[in-house]
Amino acid sequence: MQKQKQIFCVDVILHRKAVKKNKNMDQSKKNFGIRIFLIIYGVSYILNSVFFVDRKKVVAENTTTSTNLVAILIDKDLYENIKSNIQSYATDYIQQKISNSKAIVLPINTKTFKAPDITKMLENMYFD
């Protein structure tokens, strides 16, 4: 019986030492994690200070404003009869509905102008 008590006491002592060792390991893992976090934080703070950009002084490039060009193509023969109506439609309606726009009335001879010619004319107007 005495021997069993001694063995039990030795087991309890060894168990306590193992528990303390595990607690110390857990504590050292926590300390290691905290140290890594502090190192990363410190390095990022230093890099931010060294490569600091004053965001209040950063200015975006001015955007260029452009005019929207609206071309109204109408047959030359028809245009002579309704010239005032088309002009008022271009200025009063189109330029009011489309912001920052300029409406141009182009009376063309539909018998001589074909689609590729009209496309070229509109491209030239757009790029000029």
LINDA-V992608 format. One line per field, one symbol per residue. phi: phi as a letter, one per 30 degrees, with the letter a starting at -180 (. if undefined). Layout:
# LINDA-V992608
phi: ???
This chain:
# LINDA-V992608
phi: .dddddddddddddddddddddddddddddddddddddddddddddddddcdcdddcdbdddddcbcdcccccbdddddddbedddddddddcddddcdhbbcbccdbdddcdceddddddddddddc
